[in-house]
């Protein structure tokens, strides 16, 4: 009897395939009356790189004595003062509601619902553009090119997220790439199904071809749900 497929083993959710080291919660402080009506001052006391995350985090110490981690902006430094709230200035690293940000301004770490802590555009070296603002909503163009409509009270950070040069550094060797993918719990360097033995994969066998159609049903059992799942068509498209 062959072993279970990798997607079955990963689906179990055990620590073997779990992302390592991503334990810091990076979100905005709770939206309070001080931020709605004025501003909350803070200072960057540390910049942190977490192994399971691409973006750099900034540890902020606020005037009320609390501390919080947020996604750092490009150019932010230890000791720099930043502000959260309606009356904060439009400067790199400050967090303002969309209604107070000028059109065309680059932003990141954007809230979908006011007070959710920031959900959109949190990767390293990315930013969105505030395209237009109306009376009821703001239109933001995401890095993917998609434009979304958001609440004017949703908060966002001014600037571009830190770590934009991450992809410019070459891996140089396979081991570096392997450890990077392992920290994110992503599948890397896996053999093709047709190259495996018949007991290890539905496409396995001696002649390096599937031996059957690669299309499979949407509700197929886990041991067979490989290949083109619920495909409408396969093959090259005729001109």
C-alpha positions, 0 to 999 in steps of 0.5 A: 500500500502506498503512502498518502499524497502530499496534499493529504498530509498537508491538509491534516494541519499538523506542525510538519507543514505549518509556517514557522515563526509567524507569531507577531500580530501586526495590526493598528491599535483599536480605533478610539475617540482620540483618533476619530477627533484628533491624533494619537502620537507614537514613536518607533522603538524597534524594527523587526523582521519575522521569518514567516513574513515578508514585510518588516514590522515596526514596534510603536510605543504610544503616548498612553504607554501601550505598544503595538506592531504595525507594518513598517513604511519604507524610510521609517527609522528607530526614534522617529515619531508617527501619528495615528488619527484624523488630524495627523499630517500626510507624512511617511508612516502616519496612519490616517482615514482615507477621507483625510488622504489626498487623491493620488497618494500611495498607501498600504496596510488598508482597512476593509472595514473601519477598525479591523486593523488593516487587511489589504496591501501588507506585503513587502515593497507594495503600495496602492493608490487612492484614485478618487474620493466621493461623498460616501466611498473612496476608490483605491487601486490595488497592486494587482490593478483591481480597483476597490471601493472602501469606506472613507473612515477606513485607515491606511498608512502613508507611503510604501511598505518596507522591504522593496528590494527583497526580490533583487537579492539572488538565492544563489543556491537551492538550500537558501530557497528551500529554507525560505519556502519551508518558513512559509510552509509552501511546497517546494521541489516536489516530484511530478506525479507521472514520475512517481511509482503507481502506489504513490500517485494516481498518475504514477507508473513506468512510462511517464504518462498519466495513463488516464484522463487528468480531469477529475471530478470536483467531489473526487476523494482526496486520493484521486483529486489531482490533475485538472480539477473540474476542468471545462476543457483541456488540450491546446486551443485550435486557432 
